Amino acid sequence: MIRHLVLFKLNEGVDRDDPRVAAGVAAFRALGGEIGELRFWECGWNVTDRPIAYDFAINSAVEDREALVRYLEHPAHQEGVALWREFATWVIADYEF
C-alpha cells in the first residue's frame, strides 16, 4: 500500500470562507467516493494555530504505485487540483506501508 499525504497552505490574504476555498474543499471531500483506486480517504482543516502549521490536509491510501498514478491522473482529482492552484500551495509525501 502507498500512503499519499498532502498539506495545503492557503495563500496570503485567502481565508477559509473564500468561495473558491469552499469549492476546492467540496471537490476534494467528494473524491473518496468518486475514485475507485482510493482504499482510504480523509481530509480536513488543521485545528491548531501554530506558525509552522499548514491549513488543510489529505490523508489517503492506494494499493500500489500504478494505482497512485491512476488516482493522480483521474479527471476528478485534476479538477480539484486546478481549483486549489488558484489559492494555495502544498507539499506531498508518498510512502509505502
DSSP file with accessible surface (Angstrom, degrees, kcal/mol):
  #  RESIDUE AA STRUCTURE BP1 BP2  ACC     N-H-->O    O-->H-N    N-H-->O    O-->H-N    TCO  KAPPA ALPHA  PHI   PSI    X-CA   Y-CA   Z-CA
    1    1 A M              0   0   76      0, 0.0    96,-2.3     0, 0.0     2,-0.4   0.000 360.0 360.0 360.0 153.5    0.0    0.0    0.0
    2    2 A I  E     -AB  62  96A   8     60,-2.9    60,-2.1    94,-0.2     2,-0.4  -0.980 360.0-145.7-123.4 127.9    1.1    3.6   -0.5
    3    3 A R  E     -AB  61  95A  43     92,-3.3    92,-1.9    -2,-0.4     2,-0.5  -0.793  11.9-161.5 -88.8 133.1    0.1    6.4    1.8
    4    4 A H  E     -AB  60  94A   4     56,-2.9    56,-1.9    -2,-0.4     2,-0.4  -0.968  11.4-177.7-119.2 110.8   -0.4    9.8   -0.1
    5    5 A L  E     -AB  59  93A  56     88,-3.0    88,-2.0    -2,-0.5     2,-0.4  -0.922   4.3-177.8-111.9 136.9   -0.3   12.8    2.2
    6    6 A V  E     -AB  58  92A   7     52,-2.3    52,-2.5    -2,-0.4     2,-0.5  -0.999   7.8-166.1-135.5 131.9   -0.9   16.4    1.1
    7    7 A L  E     -AB  57  91A  73     84,-2.4    84,-2.0    -2,-0.4     2,-0.4  -0.980  12.1-157.4-118.5 126.9   -0.6   19.5    3.2
    8    8 A F  E     -AB  56  90A   4     48,-3.3    47,-2.6    -2,-0.5    48,-1.6  -0.848   7.8-163.1-108.2 140.1   -2.1   22.7    1.9
    9    9 A K  E     - B   0  89A  64     80,-3.1    80,-2.3    -2,-0.4     2,-0.1  -0.984  23.4-129.3-120.1 119.6   -1.2   26.3    2.8
   10   10 A L  E     - B   0  88A  19     -2,-0.5    78,-0.3    78,-0.2     3,-0.1  -0.442  32.6-105.7 -64.5 142.4   -3.7   29.0    1.8
   11   11 A N    >   -     0   0   61     76,-3.1     3,-2.3     1,-0.2    -1,-0.1  -0.261  50.1 -75.6 -65.3 156.6   -2.1   31.9    0.0
   12   12 A E  T 3  S+     0   0  194      1,-0.3    -1,-0.2    -3,-0.1     3,-0.1  -0.249 121.4  18.6 -52.6 131.2   -1.6   35.2    1.8
   13   13 A G  T 3  S+     0   0   76      1,-0.3     2,-0.5    -3,-0.1    -1,-0.3   0.394  99.1 111.6  86.6  -4.0   -4.9   37.0    2.1
   14   14 A V    <   -     0   0   23     -3,-2.3     2,-0.3    73,-0.1    -1,-0.3  -0.875  44.8-176.0-103.8 131.4   -7.0   33.9    1.4
   15   15 A D    >   -     0   0   88     -2,-0.5     3,-1.9    -3,-0.1     6,-0.2  -0.781  40.3 -96.3-123.6 173.4   -9.2   32.5    4.2
   16   16 A R  T 3  S+     0   0  115      1,-0.3     6,-0.1    -2,-0.3    -1,-0.0   0.739 117.1  57.8 -60.7 -28.3  -11.4   29.5    4.7
   17   17 A D  T 3  S+     0   0  130      4,-0.1    -1,-0.3     5,-0.1    -3,-0.0   0.455  74.5 120.2 -88.4   4.9  -14.6   31.3    4.0
   18   18 A D  S <> S-     0   0   31     -3,-1.9     4,-2.3     1,-0.1     3,-0.4  -0.453  70.5-129.8 -62.6 132.1  -13.5   32.4    0.5
   19   19 A P  H  > S+     0   0  104      0, 0.0     4,-2.1     0, 0.0     5,-0.2   0.842 107.9  56.3 -57.5 -32.6  -15.9   30.8   -2.0
   20   20 A R  H  > S+     0   0   96      2,-0.2     4,-2.2     1,-0.2     5,-0.1   0.908 107.6  48.4 -64.8 -40.1  -13.0   29.4   -4.1
   21   21 A V  H  > S+     0   0    0     -3,-0.4     4,-3.0    -6,-0.2     5,-0.3   0.928 109.0  52.8 -65.6 -44.6  -11.8   27.6   -1.0
   22   22 A A  H  X S+     0   0   57     -4,-2.3     4,-2.4     1,-0.2    -2,-0.2   0.912 110.5  48.2 -57.6 -41.4  -15.2   26.2   -0.3
   23   23 A A  H  X S+     0   0   45     -4,-2.1     4,-2.3     2,-0.2    -1,-0.2   0.910 111.9  49.5 -66.5 -40.1  -15.4   24.9   -3.8
   24   24 A G  H  X S+     0   0    0     -4,-2.2     4,-2.2     2,-0.2    -2,-0.2   0.918 111.4  48.3 -65.3 -42.6  -12.0   23.3   -3.5
   25   25 A V  H  X S+     0   0   13     -4,-3.0     4,-3.0     2,-0.2     5,-0.2   0.940 111.5  50.3 -63.2 -44.7  -12.8   21.7   -0.2
   26   26 A A  H  X S+     0   0   60     -4,-2.4     4,-1.7    -5,-0.3    -2,-0.2   0.914 109.5  51.5 -61.1 -41.3  -16.1   20.3   -1.6
   27   27 A A  H  X S+     0   0   28     -4,-2.3     4,-0.6     1,-0.2    -1,-0.2   0.925 114.2  42.8 -62.8 -42.9  -14.2   18.9   -4.7
   28   28 A F  H >X S+     0   0    3     -4,-2.2     3,-0.9     1,-0.2     4,-0.5   0.888 108.9  56.8 -73.8 -37.0  -11.7   17.1   -2.5
   29   29 A R  H >< S+     0   0  124     -4,-3.0     3,-0.6     1,-0.2     4,-0.3   0.877 106.3  52.8 -60.3 -33.3  -14.2   15.8    0.0
   30   30 A A  H >X S+     0   0   40     -4,-1.7     3,-1.3    -5,-0.2     4,-0.6   0.712  87.6  81.8 -75.4 -19.5  -16.1   14.1   -2.8
   31   31 A L  H XX S+     0   0    1     -3,-0.9     4,-1.9    -4,-0.6     3,-1.2   0.829  78.3  67.1 -59.6 -35.1  -13.0   12.3   -4.2
   32   32 A G  H << S+     0   0   32     -3,-0.6    -1,-0.3    -4,-0.5    -2,-0.1   0.836 109.4  37.3 -56.2 -32.0  -13.3    9.5   -1.7
   33   33 A G  H <4 S+     0   0   78     -3,-1.3    -1,-0.3    -4,-0.3    -2,-0.2   0.492 117.8  51.5 -96.8  -4.1  -16.5    8.3   -3.2
   34   34 A E  H << S+     0   0  105     -3,-1.2     2,-0.6    -4,-0.6    -2,-0.2   0.683  96.7  63.6-105.5 -23.4  -15.5    9.1   -6.8
   35   35 A I    ><  -     0   0    4     -4,-1.9     3,-1.5     1,-0.1    -1,-0.2  -0.910  59.9-160.9-116.0 111.7  -12.2    7.4   -7.4
   36   36 A G  T 3  S+     0   0   58     -2,-0.6    -1,-0.1     1,-0.3    35,-0.0   0.742  85.3  68.4 -62.7 -25.2  -12.1    3.6   -7.1
   37   37 A E  T 3  S+     0   0   41     30,-0.1    26,-0.5    25,-0.1     2,-0.5   0.749  77.3  99.2 -67.5 -21.7   -8.3    3.4   -6.5
   38   38 A L  E <   +C   62   0A  18     -3,-1.5    24,-0.2    -7,-0.2     3,-0.1  -0.539  42.4 174.6 -74.2 120.8   -8.7    5.0   -3.1
   39   39 A R  E    S+     0   0A 134     22,-3.0     2,-0.3    -2,-0.5    23,-0.2   0.646  76.9  18.9 -93.9 -21.9   -8.6    2.5   -0.3
   40   40 A F  E     +C   61   0A  80     21,-1.4    21,-1.9     2,-0.0     2,-0.3  -0.985  69.4 176.3-147.8 140.1   -8.6    5.2    2.4
   41   41 A W  E     +C   60   0A  44     -2,-0.3     2,-0.3    19,-0.2    19,-0.2  -0.947  10.9 146.6-150.7 125.7   -9.6    8.8    2.2
   42   42 A E  E     +C   59   0A 100     17,-1.6    17,-2.8    -2,-0.3     2,-0.3  -0.976  10.8 173.1-151.2 150.8   -9.9   11.6    4.7
   43   43 A C  E     +C   58   0A  25     -2,-0.3     2,-0.3    15,-0.2    15,-0.2  -0.983  10.5 145.3-152.4 155.2   -9.4   15.3    4.6
   44   44 A G  E     -C   57   0A  25     13,-2.0    13,-2.5    -2,-0.3     2,-0.2  -0.982  43.7 -74.8-178.1 171.1   -9.9   18.2    6.9
   45   45 A W  E     -C   56   0A  59     -2,-0.3    11,-0.3    11,-0.2    10,-0.1  -0.553  49.8-105.2 -81.4 143.7   -8.9   21.6    8.3
   46   46 A N        -     0   0   44      9,-2.8    -1,-0.1    -2,-0.2     9,-0.0  -0.397  25.7-159.7 -61.9 140.0   -6.0   22.0   10.7
   47   47 A V        +     0   0  139     -2,-0.1     2,-0.3    -3,-0.0    -1,-0.1   0.407  62.8  79.2-107.5   0.9   -7.2   22.6   14.3
   48   48 A T        -     0   0   56      2,-0.1     2,-0.4     1,-0.0    -2,-0.0  -0.730  67.5-141.2-108.4 161.5   -4.1   24.2   15.8
   49   49 A D        +     0   0  165     -2,-0.3     3,-0.0     3,-0.0    -2,-0.0  -0.602  47.1 139.6-120.1  67.2   -2.8   27.7   15.5
   50   50 A R    >   -     0   0  148     -2,-0.4     3,-1.7     4,-0.1    -2,-0.1  -0.886  58.2-124.3-111.8 144.7    0.9   27.3   15.2
   51   51 A P  T 3  S+     0   0  129      0, 0.0    -1,-0.1     0, 0.0     0, 0.0   0.800 110.9  47.8 -58.3 -29.9    3.1   29.4   12.8
   52   52 A I  T 3  S+     0   0  141      2,-0.0     2,-0.1    -3,-0.0    -3,-0.0   0.517  90.0 111.2 -89.2  -4.1    4.5   26.3   11.1
   53   53 A A    <   -     0   0   13     -3,-1.7     2,-0.2     1,-0.1    -7,-0.0  -0.387  61.6-134.9 -74.4 146.9    1.2   24.5   10.6
   54   54 A Y        -     0   0   77     -2,-0.1   -45,-0.2     1,-0.1    -4,-0.1  -0.461  15.6-128.5 -88.3 170.9   -0.5   24.0    7.2
   55   55 A D  S    S+     0   0   39    -47,-2.6    -9,-2.8     1,-0.2     2,-0.3   0.834  79.3  18.4 -95.0 -36.4   -4.1   24.8    6.8
   56   56 A F  E     -AC   8  45A   2    -48,-1.6   -48,-3.3   -11,-0.3     2,-0.4  -0.982  64.5-161.2-141.1 146.1   -5.7   21.7    5.2
   57   57 A A  E     -AC   7  44A  37    -13,-2.5   -13,-2.0    -2,-0.3     2,-0.4  -0.972  10.3-160.2-135.0 148.3   -4.7   18.1    4.9
   58   58 A I  E     -AC   6  43A   4    -52,-2.5   -52,-2.3    -2,-0.4     2,-0.5  -0.994   8.3-174.9-122.0 132.7   -5.4   15.0    2.8
   59   59 A N  E     +AC   5  42A  39    -17,-2.8   -17,-1.6    -2,-0.4     2,-0.3  -0.989  22.8 150.9-126.1 116.5   -4.5   11.5    4.1
   60   60 A S  E     -AC   4  41A   0    -56,-1.9   -56,-2.9    -2,-0.5     2,-0.3  -0.916  28.2-150.3-143.0 168.3   -5.2    8.7    1.6
   61   61 A A  E     -AC   3  40A   1    -21,-1.9   -22,-3.0    -2,-0.3   -21,-1.4  -0.998   8.3-176.3-144.5 145.3   -4.0    5.3    0.6
   62   62 A V  E     -AC   2  38A   0    -60,-2.1   -60,-2.9    -2,-0.3   -24,-0.1  -0.875  37.1-109.7-132.6 165.6   -3.9    3.3   -2.6
   63   63 A E  S    S-     0   0   88    -26,-0.5     2,-0.3    -2,-0.3    -1,-0.1   0.891  84.5 -24.8 -65.3 -44.9   -2.8   -0.3   -3.4
   64   64 A D  S  > S-     0   0   67    -63,-0.1     4,-2.0   -62,-0.1     5,-0.1  -0.896  75.7 -75.5-158.4-177.5    0.4    0.4   -5.3
   65   65 A R  H  > S+     0   0  161     -2,-0.3     4,-2.2     1,-0.2     5,-0.1   0.850 125.0  54.5 -63.7 -35.4    2.3    2.9   -7.5
   66   66 A E  H  > S+     0   0  114      1,-0.2     4,-2.3     2,-0.2    -1,-0.2   0.907 108.2  49.1 -65.2 -40.5    0.2    2.2  -10.5
   67   67 A A  H  > S+     0   0    2      2,-0.2     4,-2.6     1,-0.2    -2,-0.2   0.876 108.3  54.9 -65.7 -35.7   -3.0    2.9   -8.5
   68   68 A L  H  X S+     0   0   17     -4,-2.0     4,-2.9     2,-0.2    -2,-0.2   0.935 108.2  48.4 -62.5 -44.3   -1.4    6.2   -7.3
   69   69 A V  H  X S+     0   0   67     -4,-2.2     4,-2.3     1,-0.2    -2,-0.2   0.932 111.3  49.6 -62.0 -44.8   -0.7    7.2  -10.9
   70   70 A R  H  X S+     0   0  120     -4,-2.3     4,-0.9     1,-0.2    -1,-0.2   0.907 112.4  48.5 -61.4 -41.2   -4.3    6.4  -11.9
   71   71 A Y  H >< S+     0   0    1     -4,-2.6     3,-0.8     1,-0.2     6,-0.3   0.952 111.9  48.4 -61.3 -49.1   -5.6    8.4   -8.9
   72   72 A L  H 3< S+     0   0   55     -4,-2.9    -2,-0.2     1,-0.3    -1,-0.2   0.848 115.8  44.2 -62.7 -33.2   -3.4   11.4   -9.7
   73   73 A E  H 3< S+     0   0  137     -4,-2.3    -1,-0.3    -5,-0.2    -2,-0.2   0.565  84.4 119.9 -88.3  -8.0   -4.5   11.4  -13.4
   74   74 A H  S <X S-     0   0   53     -4,-0.9     4,-2.6    -3,-0.8     3,-0.3  -0.285  70.2-127.2 -60.4 136.5   -8.2   10.9  -12.6
   75   75 A P  H  > S+     0   0   85      0, 0.0     4,-2.4     0, 0.0     5,-0.2   0.864 108.2  53.7 -55.5 -38.1  -10.3   13.8  -14.0
   76   76 A A  H  > S+     0   0   10      2,-0.2     4,-1.9     1,-0.2     5,-0.1   0.903 110.6  46.9 -66.2 -38.4  -12.0   14.4  -10.7
   77   77 A H  H  > S+     0   0   16     -3,-0.3     4,-2.7    -6,-0.3     5,-0.2   0.941 111.9  50.4 -65.7 -45.7   -8.6   14.7   -9.0
   78   78 A Q  H  X S+     0   0   82     -4,-2.6     4,-2.2     1,-0.2    -2,-0.2   0.879 108.4  52.7 -61.6 -36.9   -7.3   17.0  -11.7
   79   79 A E  H  X S+     0   0  131     -4,-2.4     4,-1.6    -5,-0.2    -1,-0.2   0.911 110.6  47.2 -64.2 -43.5  -10.4   19.2  -11.4
   80   80 A G  H  X S+     0   0    0     -4,-1.9     4,-2.3     2,-0.2    -2,-0.2   0.930 110.7  51.7 -63.5 -43.8   -9.8   19.6   -7.7
   81   81 A V  H  X S+     0   0   12     -4,-2.7     4,-2.2     1,-0.2    -2,-0.2   0.912 106.0  55.2 -59.2 -43.3   -6.1   20.4   -8.1
   82   82 A A  H  X S+     0   0   49     -4,-2.2     4,-0.6     1,-0.2    -1,-0.2   0.892 108.3  49.0 -59.6 -38.6   -7.0   23.1  -10.7
   83   83 A L  H >< S+     0   0   59     -4,-1.6     3,-1.3     1,-0.2     4,-0.3   0.947 111.3  48.5 -63.7 -49.1   -9.2   24.8   -8.1
   84   84 A W  H >X S+     0   0    0     -4,-2.3     4,-1.7     1,-0.3     3,-1.6   0.803  98.1  69.1 -65.5 -28.6   -6.6   24.6   -5.3
   85   85 A R  H 3< S+     0   0  155     -4,-2.2    -1,-0.3     1,-0.3    -2,-0.2   0.780  92.6  61.9 -59.5 -25.4   -3.9   26.1   -7.6
   86   86 A E  T << S+     0   0  120     -3,-1.3    -1,-0.3    -4,-0.6    -2,-0.2   0.694 122.6  12.4 -74.7 -19.9   -5.8   29.4   -7.6
   87   87 A F  T <4 S+     0   0    1     -3,-1.6   -76,-3.1    -4,-0.3     2,-0.3   0.389 117.8  42.4-142.3   7.0   -5.5   29.9   -3.8
   88   88 A A  E  <  -B   10   0A   5     -4,-1.7     2,-0.3   -78,-0.3   -78,-0.2  -0.975  50.7-144.3-153.0 162.5   -2.9   27.6   -2.2
   89   89 A T  E     -B    9   0A  81    -80,-2.3   -80,-3.1    -2,-0.3     2,-0.3  -0.834  27.2-170.6-119.2 163.8    0.4   25.9   -2.3
   90   90 A W  E     -B    8   0A  78     -2,-0.3     2,-0.3   -82,-0.2   -82,-0.2  -0.982  20.3-145.5-153.6 163.3    1.1   22.4   -1.0
   91   91 A V  E     -B    7   0A  69    -84,-2.0   -84,-2.4    -2,-0.3     2,-0.3  -0.921  20.9-160.8-125.8 153.3    3.6   19.7   -0.2
   92   92 A I  E     -B    6   0A  96     -2,-0.3     2,-0.3   -86,-0.2   -86,-0.2  -0.916  12.5-167.2-132.6 160.6    3.2   15.9   -0.5
   93   93 A A  E     -B    5   0A  48    -88,-2.0   -88,-3.0    -2,-0.3     2,-0.4  -0.964   4.5-172.3-144.3 132.6    4.7   12.7    0.7
   94   94 A D  E     +B    4   0A  66     -2,-0.3     2,-0.3   -90,-0.2   -90,-0.2  -0.997  18.2 162.3-123.7 123.9    4.1    9.3   -0.8
   95   95 A Y  E     -B    3   0A 109    -92,-1.9   -92,-3.3    -2,-0.4     2,-0.2  -0.990  36.8-112.9-144.4 152.3    5.4    6.3    1.1
   96   96 A E  E      B    2   0A 128     -2,-0.3   -94,-0.2   -94,-0.2   -32,-0.0  -0.580 360.0 360.0 -80.8 144.5    4.9    2.5    1.2
   97   97 A F              0   0  118    -96,-2.3    -2,-0.0    -2,-0.2     0, 0.0  -0.947 360.0 360.0-143.6 360.0    3.4    0.9    4.3
